[in-house]
Amino acid sequence: DPLVCGLGTLAAASNATIVVEADVPSSLPGGTILENDAQVTSDMVELTNANNYATNLTTVGAWADLSATKWQRPEAVMVGEELEYTIMVMNDGPSDAPYAVVSDTMPAQLGDVTWTCKSFKGATCPANGSADIYDEVNLPAGSQVVFTIQALRETDSASLVNTVEVIPPDEVSDPDMANNVAVNVNHLYR
């Protein structure tokens, strides 16, 4: 809707300033161009009205602080025992992050890997899968997804290292990439 402001009488060579502030929806894609047109009119006759119009174009920048955390239960397992990883991926905003990717390659020592995913606060993710995770998730600002991974330790090793990463979509910048990766290291019983 147009915004109309009554400025009253302006003296010759004077001016008035109008400041308009607006929130950009978190779902607006990066690269969107917002156009704002302004026009001034008067009851007085003007000899030149070509300068009574102004246009401003603003390109929207989308950025979202995505983060991943990961933990394992139990803390140590022997060959033949099951373990569970929990991964929490969050979007602290301010923009939505559609088509973000969660990537987690399972360690070679694990077998019988299955996982489920639950979404919260408007997020979406695949319901379940097996083996490695490399799946798109939709993360509106303020939302999160939680992956639960079940696996069996099949081979012997001194330690088990598992890394998860959340990758932002191309059109969304992430101001803090350091918290996009979570590493879980466990020294295992033999």
Salt bridges, closest charged atoms under 4 A:
GLU84 OE2 - ARG73 NH2 2.19
ASP104 OD2 - LYS70 NZ 2.40
ASP156 OD1 - ARG153 NH2 3.12
ASP156 OD1 - ARG190 NE 3.80
